[in-house]
Amino acid sequence: MADFGPDVRRILADHGCTFDRHAKGDHDLWFSPITKRKVTVDQKIKSRHTANAVLNQAGIPKAF
């Protein structure tokens, strides 16, 4: 089964997003300078739809 988590975090970092802190469970908070908002990122993202939704929340175009 695919794990999009590492790729999503790499794309976020490539677009200037920064890791903010660990959140509840296996989630992390990232700050997006594009939208000026925090985005919740799961450690293991199994669905490409979820991966694209995280990128969308950060103001980044779909990648999957």
mmCIF file of the N, C-alpha and C atoms, coordinates in Angstrom:
data_MODEL
# 
_entry.id   MODEL 
# 
loop_
_atom_site.group_PDB 
_atom_site.id 
_atom_site.type_symbol 
_atom_site.label_atom_id 
_atom_site.label_alt_id 
_atom_site.label_comp_id 
_atom_site.label_asym_id 
_atom_site.label_entity_id 
_atom_site.label_seq_id 
_atom_site.pdbx_PDB_ins_code 
_atom_site.Cartn_x 
_atom_site.Cartn_y 
_atom_site.Cartn_z 
_atom_site.occupancy 
_atom_site.B_iso_or_equiv 
_atom_site.pdbx_formal_charge 
_atom_site.auth_seq_id 
_atom_site.auth_comp_id 
_atom_site.auth_asym_id 
_atom_site.auth_atom_id 
_atom_site.pdbx_PDB_model_num 
ATOM 1   N N  . MET A 1 1  ? 0.841  -1.183 0.000  1.00 0.00 ? 1  MET A N  1 
ATOM 2   C CA . MET A 1 1  ? 0.000  0.000  0.000  1.00 0.00 ? 1  MET A CA 1 
ATOM 3   C C  . MET A 1 1  ? 0.891  1.252  0.000  1.00 0.00 ? 1  MET A C  1 
ATOM 4   N N  . ALA A 1 2  ? 0.469  2.233  -0.741 1.00 0.00 ? 2  ALA A N  1 
ATOM 5   C CA . ALA A 1 2  ? 1.262  3.454  -0.898 1.00 0.00 ? 2  ALA A CA 1 
ATOM 6   C C  . ALA A 1 2  ? 1.257  4.291  0.387  1.00 0.00 ? 2  ALA A C  1 
ATOM 7   N N  . ASP A 1 3  ? 2.362  4.988  0.605  1.00 0.00 ? 3  ASP A N  1 
ATOM 8   C CA . ASP A 1 3  ? 2.461  5.935  1.714  1.00 0.00 ? 3  ASP A CA 1 
ATOM 9   C C  . ASP A 1 3  ? 2.925  7.265  1.126  1.00 0.00 ? 3  ASP A C  1 
ATOM 10  N N  . PHE A 1 4  ? 1.993  8.209  1.039  1.00 0.00 ? 4  PHE A N  1 
ATOM 11  C CA . PHE A 1 4  ? 2.287  9.497  0.437  1.00 0.00 ? 4  PHE A CA 1 
ATOM 12  C C  . PHE A 1 4  ? 2.891  10.493 1.434  1.00 0.00 ? 4  PHE A C  1 
ATOM 13  N N  . GLY A 1 5  ? 2.952  10.142 2.712  1.00 0.00 ? 5  GLY A N  1 
ATOM 14  C CA . GLY A 1 5  ? 3.426  11.048 3.759  1.00 0.00 ? 5  GLY A CA 1 
ATOM 15  C C  . GLY A 1 5  ? 4.778  11.684 3.492  1.00 0.00 ? 5  GLY A C  1 
ATOM 16  N N  . PRO A 1 6  ? 5.824  10.879 3.223  1.00 0.00 ? 6  PRO A N  1 
ATOM 17  C CA . PRO A 1 6  ? 7.146  11.474 2.979  1.00 0.00 ? 6  PRO A CA 1 
ATOM 18  C C  . PRO A 1 6  ? 7.162  12.418 1.772  1.00 0.00 ? 6  PRO A C  1 
ATOM 19  N N  . ASP A 1 7  ? 6.453  12.033 0.714  1.00 0.00 ? 7  ASP A N  1 
ATOM 20  C CA . ASP A 1 7  ? 6.410  12.882 -0.478 1.00 0.00 ? 7  ASP A CA 1 
ATOM 21  C C  . ASP A 1 7  ? 5.691  14.201 -0.194 1.00 0.00 ? 7  ASP A C  1 
ATOM 22  N N  . VAL A 1 8  ? 4.596  14.134 0.570  1.00 0.00 ? 8  VAL A N  1 
ATOM 23  C CA . VAL A 1 8  ? 3.850  15.349 0.907  1.00 0.00 ? 8  VAL A CA 1 
ATOM 24  C C  . VAL A 1 8  ? 4.724  16.289 1.733  1.00 0.00 ? 8  VAL A C  1 
ATOM 25  N N  . ARG A 1 9  ? 5.436  15.747 2.725  1.00 0.00 ? 9  ARG A N  1 
ATOM 26  C CA . ARG A 1 9  ? 6.302  16.586 3.550  1.00 0.00 ? 9  ARG A CA 1 
ATOM 27  C C  . ARG A 1 9  ? 7.438  17.205 2.723  1.00 0.00 ? 9  ARG A C  1 
ATOM 28  N N  . ARG A 1 10 ? 7.975  16.457 1.768  1.00 0.00 ? 10 ARG A N  1 
ATOM 29  C CA . ARG A 1 10 ? 9.032  16.976 0.893  1.00 0.00 ? 10 ARG A CA 1 
ATOM 30  C C  . ARG A 1 10 ? 8.489  18.114 0.016  1.00 0.00 ? 10 ARG A C  1 
ATOM 31  N N  . ILE A 1 11 ? 7.299  17.927 -0.541 1.00 0.00 ? 11 ILE A N  1 
ATOM 32  C CA . ILE A 1 11 ? 6.691  18.961 -1.385 1.00 0.00 ? 11 ILE A CA 1 
ATOM 33  C C  . ILE A 1 11 ? 6.396  20.207 -0.558 1.00 0.00 ? 11 ILE A C  1 
ATOM 34  N N  . LEU A 1 12 ? 5.892  20.017 0.650  1.00 0.00 ? 12 LEU A N  1 
ATOM 35  C CA . LEU A 1 12 ? 5.629  21.165 1.529  1.00 0.00 ? 12 LEU A CA 1 
ATOM 36  C C  . LEU A 1 12 ? 6.917  21.947 1.777  1.00 0.00 ? 12 LEU A C  1 
ATOM 37  N N  . ALA A 1 13 ? 7.993  21.235 2.104  1.00 0.00 ? 13 ALA A N  1 
ATOM 38  C CA . ALA A 1 13 ? 9.274  21.886 2.383  1.00 0.00 ? 13 ALA A CA 1 
ATOM 39  C C  . ALA A 1 13 ? 9.813  22.591 1.129  1.00 0.00 ? 13 ALA A C  1 
ATOM 40  N N  . ASP A 1 14 ? 9.641  21.971 -0.037 1.00 0.00 ? 14 ASP A N  1 
ATOM 41  C CA . ASP A 1 14 ? 10.118 22.574 -1.286 1.00 0.00 ? 14 ASP A CA 1 
ATOM 42  C C  . ASP A 1 14 ? 9.402  23.890 -1.595 1.00 0.00 ? 14 ASP A C  1 
ATOM 43  N N  . HIS A 1 15 ? 8.174  24.033 -1.089 1.00 0.00 ? 15 HIS A N  1 
ATOM 44  C CA . HIS A 1 15 ? 7.395  25.249 -1.335 1.00 0.00 ? 15 HIS A CA 1 
ATOM 45  C C  . HIS A 1 15 ? 7.511  26.255 -0.180 1.00 0.00 ? 15 HIS A C  1 
ATOM 46  N N  . GLY A 1 16 ? 8.460  26.029 0.713  1.00 0.00 ? 16 GLY A N  1 
ATOM 47  C CA . GLY A 1 16 ? 8.717  27.001 1.776  1.00 0.00 ? 16 GLY A CA 1 
ATOM 48  C C  . GLY A 1 16 ? 7.922  26.782 3.049  1.00 0.00 ? 16 GLY A C  1 
ATOM 49  N N  . CYS A 1 17 ? 7.140  25.713 3.105  1.00 0.00 ? 17 CYS A N  1 
ATOM 50  C CA . CYS A 1 17 ? 6.395  25.417 4.333  1.00 0.00 ? 17 CYS A CA 1 
ATOM 51  C C  . CYS A 1 17 ? 7.377  24.917 5.394  1.00 0.00 ? 17 CYS A C  1 
ATOM 52  N N  . THR A 1 18 ? 7.062  25.209 6.659  1.00 0.00 ? 18 THR A N  1 
ATOM 53  C CA . THR A 1 18 ? 7.957  24.820 7.739  1.00 0.00 ? 18 THR A CA 1 
ATOM 54  C C  . THR A 1 18 ? 7.232  23.975 8.772  1.00 0.00 ? 18 THR A C  1 
ATOM 55  N N  . PHE A 1 19 ? 7.953  23.007 9.327  1.00 0.00 ? 19 PHE A N  1 
ATOM 56  C CA . PHE A 1 19 ? 7.407  22.185 10.402 1.00 0.00 ? 19 PHE A CA 1 
ATOM 57  C C  . PHE A 1 19 ? 7.189  23.070 11.624 1.00 0.00 ? 19 PHE A C  1 
ATOM 58  N N  . ASP A 1 20 ? 5.989  23.000 12.209 1.00 0.00 ? 20 ASP A N  1 
ATOM 59  C CA . ASP A 1 20 ? 5.676  23.822 13.375 1.00 0.00 ? 20 ASP A CA 1 
ATOM 60  C C  . ASP A 1 20 ? 5.824  23.014 14.660 1.00 0.00 ? 20 ASP A C  1 
ATOM 61  N N  . ARG A 1 21 ? 5.065  21.912 14.759 1.00 0.00 ? 21 ARG A N  1 
ATOM 62  C CA . ARG A 1 21 ? 5.145  21.078 15.966 1.00 0.00 ? 21 ARG A CA 1 
ATOM 63  C C  . ARG A 1 21 ? 4.403  19.774 15.743 1.00 0.00 ? 21 ARG A C  1 
ATOM 64  N N  . HIS A 1 22 ? 4.631  18.833 16.661 1.00 0.00 ? 22 HIS A N  1 
ATOM 65  C CA . HIS A 1 22 ? 3.878  17.588 16.646 1.00 0.00 ? 22 HIS A CA 1 
ATOM 66  C C  . HIS A 1 22 ? 2.495  17.859 17.227 1.00 0.00 ? 22 HIS A C  1 
ATOM 67  N N  . ALA A 1 23 ? 1.501  17.207 16.684 1.00 0.00 ? 23 ALA A N  1 
ATOM 68  C CA . ALA A 1 23 ? 0.131  17.362 17.171 1.00 0.00 ? 23 ALA A CA 1 
ATOM 69  C C  . ALA A 1 23 ? -0.333 16.028 17.759 1.00 0.00 ? 23 ALA A C  1 
ATOM 70  N N  . LYS A 1 24 ? -1.632 15.900 17.939 1.00 0.00 ? 24 LYS A N  1 
ATOM 71  C CA . LYS A 1 24 ? -2.183 14.704 18.550 1.00 0.00 ? 24 LYS A CA 1 
ATOM 72  C C  . LYS A 1 24 ? -1.945 13.459 17.699 1.00 0.00 ? 24 LYS A C  1 
ATOM 73  N N  . GLY A 1 25 ? -1.650 12.350 18.353 1.00 0.00 ? 25 GLY A N  1 
ATOM 74  C CA . GLY A 1 25 ? -1.442 11.102 17.635 1.00 0.00 ? 25 GLY A CA 1 
ATOM 75  C C  . GLY A 1 25 ? -0.206 11.165 16.767 1.00 0.00 ? 25 GLY A C  1 
ATOM 76  N N  . ASP A 1 26 ? -0.371 10.735 15.517 1.00 0.00 ? 26 ASP A N  1 
ATOM 77  C CA . ASP A 1 26 ? 0.776  10.735 14.604 1.00 0.00 ? 26 ASP A CA 1 
ATOM 78  C C  . ASP A 1 26 ? 0.654  11.860 13.576 1.00 0.00 ? 26 ASP A C  1 
ATOM 79  N N  . HIS A 1 27 ? 0.137  12.993 14.005 1.00 0.00 ? 27 HIS A N  1 
ATOM 80  C CA . HIS A 1 27 ? -0.026 14.146 13.128 1.00 0.00 ? 27 HIS A CA 1 
ATOM 81  C C  . HIS A 1 27 ? 1.006  15.233 13.455 1.00 0.00 ? 27 HIS A C  1 
ATOM 82  N N  . ASP A 1 28 ? 1.357  15.993 12.433 1.00 0.00 ? 28 ASP A N  1 
ATOM 83  C CA . ASP A 1 28 ? 2.258  17.134 12.590 1.00 0.00 ? 28 ASP A CA 1 
ATOM 84  C C  . ASP A 1 28 ? 1.562  18.381 12.063 1.00 0.00 ? 28 ASP A C  1 
ATOM 85  N N  . LEU A 1 29 ? 1.939  19.524 12.600 1.00 0.00 ? 29 LEU A N  1 
ATOM 86  C CA . LEU A 1 29 ? 1.439  20.794 12.084 1.00 0.00 ? 29 LEU A CA 1 
ATOM 87  C C  . LEU A 1 29 ? 2.553  21.469 11.302 1.00 0.00 ? 29 LEU A C  1 
ATOM 88  N N  . TRP A 1 30 ? 2.211  21.918 10.103 1.00 0.00 ? 30 TRP A N  1 
ATOM 89  C CA . TRP A 1 30 ? 3.134  22.648 9.238  1.00 0.00 ? 30 TRP A CA 1 
ATOM 90  C C  . TRP A 1 30 ? 2.547  24.021 8.973  1.00 0.00 ? 30 TRP A C  1 
ATOM 91  N N  . PHE A 1 31 ? 3.412  25.027 8.856  1.00 0.00 ? 31 PHE A N  1 
ATOM 92  C CA . PHE A 1 31 ? 2.954  26.377 8.530  1.00 0.00 ? 31 PHE A CA 1 
ATOM 93  C C  . PHE A 1 31 ? 3.215  26.647 7.057  1.00 0.00 ? 31 PHE A C  1 
ATOM 94  N N  . SER A 1 32 ? 2.183  27.128 6.362  1.00 0.00 ? 32 SER A N  1 
ATOM 95  C CA . SER A 1 32 ? 2.309  27.467 4.947  1.00 0.00 ? 32 SER A CA 1 
ATOM 96  C C  . SER A 1 32 ? 2.428  28.977 4.787  1.00 0.00 ? 32 SER A C  1 
ATOM 97  N N  . PRO A 1 33 ? 3.539  29.459 4.226  1.00 0.00 ? 33 PRO A N  1 
ATOM 98  C CA . PRO A 1 33 ? 3.676  30.902 3.989  1.00 0.00 ? 33 PRO A CA 1 
ATOM 99  C C  . PRO A 1 33 ? 2.776  31.374 2.841  1.00 0.00 ? 33 PRO A C  1 
ATOM 100 N N  . ILE A 1 34 ? 2.299  30.444 2.040  1.00 0.00 ? 34 ILE A N  1 
ATOM 101 C CA . ILE A 1 34 ? 1.425  30.787 0.912  1.00 0.00 ? 34 ILE A CA 1 
ATOM 102 C C  . ILE A 1 34 ? 0.046  31.212 1.422  1.00 0.00 ? 34 ILE A C  1 
ATOM 103 N N  . THR A 1 35 ? -0.537 30.390 2.311  1.00 0.00 ? 35 THR A N  1 
ATOM 104 C CA . THR A 1 35 ? -1.875 30.679 2.833  1.00 0.00 ? 35 THR A CA 1 
ATOM 105 C C  . THR A 1 35 ? -1.832 31.339 4.206  1.00 0.00 ? 35 THR A C  1 
ATOM 106 N N  . LYS A 1 36 ? -0.645 31.394 4.814  1.00 0.00 ? 36 LYS A N  1 
ATOM 107 C CA . LYS A 1 36 ? -0.472 31.955 6.173  1.00 0.00 ? 36 LYS A CA 1 
ATOM 108 C C  . LYS A 1 36 ? -1.295 31.177 7.206  1.00 0.00 ? 36 LYS A C  1 
ATOM 109 N N  . ARG A 1 37 ? -1.417 29.866 6.984  1.00 0.00 ? 37 ARG A N  1 
ATOM 110 C CA . ARG A 1 37 ? -2.190 29.016 7.895  1.00 0.00 ? 37 ARG A CA 1 
ATOM 111 C C  . ARG A 1 37 ? -1.393 27.758 8.230  1.00 0.00 ? 37 ARG A C  1 
ATOM 112 N N  . LYS A 1 38 ? -1.810 27.087 9.292  1.00 0.00 ? 38 LYS A N  1 
ATOM 113 C CA . LYS A 1 38 ? -1.210 25.813 9.662  1.00 0.00 ? 38 LYS A CA 1 
ATOM 114 C C  . LYS A 1 38 ? -1.993 24.681 9.003  1.00 0.00 ? 38 LYS A C  1 
ATOM 115 N N  . VAL A 1 39 ? -1.271 23.648 8.597  1.00 0.00 ? 39 VAL A N  1 
ATOM 116 C CA . VAL A 1 39 ? -1.844 22.501 7.920  1.00 0.00 ? 39 VAL A CA 1 
ATOM 117 C C  . VAL A 1 39 ? -1.497 21.253 8.719  1.00 0.00 ? 39 VAL A C  1 
ATOM 118 N N  . THR A 1 40 ? -2.488 20.389 8.949  1.00 0.00 ? 40 THR A N  1 
ATOM 119 C CA . THR A 1 40 ? -2.264 19.138 9.661  1.00 0.00 ? 40 THR A CA 1 
ATOM 120 C C  . THR A 1 40 ? -1.841 18.064 8.662  1.00 0.00 ? 40 THR A C  1 
ATOM 121 N N  . VAL A 1 41 ? -0.726 17.387 8.964  1.00 0.00 ? 41 VAL A N  1 
ATOM 122 C CA . VAL A 1 41 ? -0.202 16.343 8.086  1.00 0.00 ? 41 VAL A CA 1 
ATOM 123 C C  . VAL A 1 41 ? -0.061 15.050 8.875  1.00 0.00 ? 41 VAL A C  1 
ATOM 124 N N  . ASP A 1 42 ? -0.733 14.007 8.409  1.00 0.00 ? 42 ASP A N  1 
ATOM 125 C CA . ASP A 1 42 ? -0.642 12.681 9.026  1.00 0.00 ? 42 ASP A CA 1 
ATOM 126 C C  . ASP A 1 42 ? 0.705  12.058 8.658  1.00 0.00 ? 42 ASP A C  1 
ATOM 127 N N  . GLN A 1 43 ? 1.262  11.251 9.538  1.00 0.00 ? 43 GLN A N  1 
ATOM 128 C CA . GLN A 1 43 ? 2.538  10.592 9.255  1.00 0.00 ? 43 GLN A CA 1 
ATOM 129 C C  . GLN A 1 43 ? 2.411  9.608  8.096  1.00 0.00 ? 43 GLN A C  1 
ATOM 130 N N  . LYS A 1 44 ? 1.299  8.878  8.042  1.00 0.00 ? 44 LYS A N  1 
ATOM 131 C CA . LYS A 1 44 ? 1.081  7.875  6.997  1.00 0.00 ? 44 LYS A CA 1 
ATOM 132 C C  . LYS A 1 44 ? -0.173 8.237  6.220  1.00 0.00 ? 44 LYS A C  1 
ATOM 133 N N  . ILE A 1 45 ? -0.002 8.827  5.056  1.00 0.00 ? 45 ILE A N  1 
ATOM 134 C CA . ILE A 1 45 ? -1.126 9.188  4.203  1.00 0.00 ? 45 ILE A CA 1 
ATOM 135 C C  . ILE A 1 45 ? -1.285 8.089  3.164  1.00 0.00 ? 45 ILE A C  1 
ATOM 136 N N  . LYS A 1 46 ? -2.384 7.345  3.249  1.00 0.00 ? 46 LYS A N  1 
ATOM 137 C CA . LYS A 1 46 ? -2.597 6.185  2.382  1.00 0.00 ? 46 LYS A CA 1 
ATOM 138 C C  . LYS A 1 46 ? -3.314 6.532  1.079  1.00 0.00 ? 46 LYS A C  1 
ATOM 139 N N  . SER A 1 47 ? -4.013 7.648  1.031  1.00 0.00 ? 47 SER A N  1 
ATOM 140 C CA . SER A 1 47 ? -4.826 7.997  -0.125 1.00 0.00 ? 47 SER A CA 1 
ATOM 141 C C  . SER A 1 47 ? -4.239 9.193  -0.872 1.00 0.00 ? 47 SER A C  1 
ATOM 142 N N  . ARG A 1 48 ? -4.209 9.103  -2.189 1.00 0.00 ? 48 ARG A N  1 
ATOM 143 C CA . ARG A 1 48 ? -3.727 10.223 -2.985 1.00 0.00 ? 48 ARG A CA 1 
ATOM 144 C C  . ARG A 1 48 ? -4.670 11.411 -2.870 1.00 0.00 ? 48 ARG A C  1 
ATOM 145 N N  . HIS A 1 49 ? -5.957 11.125 -2.617 1.00 0.00 ? 49 HIS A N  1 
ATOM 146 C CA . HIS A 1 49 ? -6.933 12.205 -2.450 1.00 0.00 ? 49 HIS A CA 1 
ATOM 147 C C  . HIS A 1 49 ? -6.632 13.008 -1.179 1.00 0.00 ? 49 HIS A C  1 
ATOM 148 N N  . THR A 1 50 ? -6.284 12.307 -0.119 1.00 0.00 ? 50 THR A N  1 
ATOM 149 C CA . THR A 1 50 ? -5.925 12.971 1.128  1.00 0.00 ? 50 THR A CA 1 
ATOM 150 C C  . THR A 1 50 ? -4.632 13.762 0.949  1.00 0.00 ? 50 THR A C  1 
ATOM 151 N N  . ALA A 1 51 ? -3.674 13.175 0.247  1.00 0.00 ? 51 ALA A N  1 
ATOM 152 C CA . ALA A 1 51 ? -2.400 13.858 0.003  1.00 0.00 ? 51 ALA A CA 1 
ATOM 153 C C  . ALA A 1 51 ? -2.632 15.156 -0.774 1.00 0.00 ? 51 ALA A C  1 
ATOM 154 N N  . ASN A 1 52 ? -3.463 15.091 -1.810 1.00 0.00 ? 52 ASN A N  1 
ATOM 155 C CA . ASN A 1 52 ? -3.764 16.294 -2.593 1.00 0.00 ? 52 ASN A CA 1 
ATOM 156 C C  . ASN A 1 52 ? -4.542 17.315 -1.769 1.00 0.00 ? 52 ASN A C  1 
ATOM 157 N N  . ALA A 1 53 ? -5.404 16.854 -0.850 1.00 0.00 ? 53 ALA A N  1 
ATOM 158 C CA . ALA A 1 53 ? -6.168 17.765 0.001  1.00 0.00 ? 53 ALA A CA 1 
ATOM 159 C C  . ALA A 1 53 ? -5.239 18.534 0.937  1.00 0.00 ? 53 ALA A C  1 
ATOM 160 N N  . VAL A 1 54 ? -4.224 17.867 1.467  1.00 0.00 ? 54 VAL A N  1 
ATOM 161 C CA . VAL A 1 54 ? -3.251 18.533 2.341  1.00 0.00 ? 54 VAL A CA 1 
ATOM 162 C C  . VAL A 1 54 ? -2.513 19.614 1.550  1.00 0.00 ? 54 VAL A C  1 
ATOM 163 N N  . LEU A 1 55 ? -2.085 19.266 0.334  1.00 0.00 ? 55 LEU A N  1 
ATOM 164 C CA . LEU A 1 55 ? -1.384 20.247 -0.497 1.00 0.00 ? 55 LEU A CA 1 
ATOM 165 C C  . LEU A 1 55 ? -2.299 21.418 -0.833 1.00 0.00 ? 55 LEU A C  1 
ATOM 166 N N  . ASN A 1 56 ? -3.569 21.135 -1.117 1.00 0.00 ? 56 ASN A N  1 
ATOM 167 C CA . ASN A 1 56 ? -4.535 22.186 -1.436 1.00 0.00 ? 56 ASN A CA 1 
ATOM 168 C C  . ASN A 1 56 ? -4.699 23.150 -0.255 1.00 0.00 ? 56 ASN A C  1 
ATOM 169 N N  . GLN A 1 57 ? -4.756 22.612 0.953  1.00 0.00 ? 57 GLN A N  1 
ATOM 170 C CA . GLN A 1 57 ? -4.895 23.441 2.143  1.00 0.00 ? 57 GLN A CA 1 
ATOM 171 C C  . GLN A 1 57 ? -3.680 24.356 2.321  1.00 0.00 ? 57 GLN A C  1 
ATOM 172 N N  . ALA A 1 58 ? -2.532 23.887 1.832  1.00 0.00 ? 58 ALA A N  1 
ATOM 173 C CA . ALA A 1 58 ? -1.305 24.673 1.940  1.00 0.00 ? 58 ALA A CA 1 
ATOM 174 C C  . ALA A 1 58 ? -1.137 25.625 0.749  1.00 0.00 ? 58 ALA A C  1 
ATOM 175 N N  . GLY A 1 59 ? -2.075 25.606 -0.204 1.00 0.00 ? 59 GLY A N  1 
ATOM 176 C CA . GLY A 1 59 ? -1.992 26.493 -1.354 1.00 0.00 ? 59 GLY A CA 1 
ATOM 177 C C  . GLY A 1 59 ? -1.077 25.989 -2.453 1.00 0.00 ? 59 GLY A C  1 
ATOM 178 N N  . ILE A 1 60 ? -0.856 24.675 -2.495 1.00 0.00 ? 60 ILE A N  1 
ATOM 179 C CA . ILE A 1 60 ? 0.038  24.058 -3.459 1.00 0.00 ? 60 ILE A CA 1 
ATOM 180 C C  . ILE A 1 60 ? -0.807 23.220 -4.431 1.00 0.00 ? 60 ILE A C  1 
ATOM 181 N N  . PRO A 1 61 ? -0.501 23.262 -5.741 1.00 0.00 ? 61 PRO A N  1 
ATOM 182 C CA . PRO A 1 61 ? -1.285 22.475 -6.700 1.00 0.00 ? 61 PRO A CA 1 
ATOM 183 C C  . PRO A 1 61 ? -1.160 20.965 -6.454 1.00 0.00 ? 61 PRO A C  1 
ATOM 184 N N  . LYS A 1 62 ? -2.137 20.210 -6.960 1.00 0.00 ? 62 LYS A N  1 
ATOM 185 C CA . LYS A 1 62 ? -2.138 18.751 -6.835 1.00 0.00 ? 62 LYS A CA 1 
ATOM 186 C C  . LYS A 1 62 ? -0.840 18.163 -7.396 1.00 0.00 ? 62 LYS A C  1 
ATOM 187 N N  . ALA A 1 63 ? -0.367 17.111 -6.746 1.00 0.00 ? 63 ALA A N  1 
ATOM 188 C CA . ALA A 1 63 ? 0.861  16.452 -7.209 1.00 0.00 ? 63 ALA A CA 1 
ATOM 189 C C  . ALA A 1 63 ? 0.658  14.959 -7.417 1.00 0.00 ? 63 ALA A C  1 
ATOM 190 N N  . PHE A 1 64 ? -0.494 14.430 -7.002 1.00 0.00 ? 64 PHE A N  1 
ATOM 191 C CA . PHE A 1 64 ? -0.723 12.981 -7.093 1.00 0.00 ? 64 PHE A CA 1 
ATOM 192 C C  . PHE A 1 64 ? -1.987 12.658 -7.871 1.00 0.00 ? 64 PHE A C  1 
# 
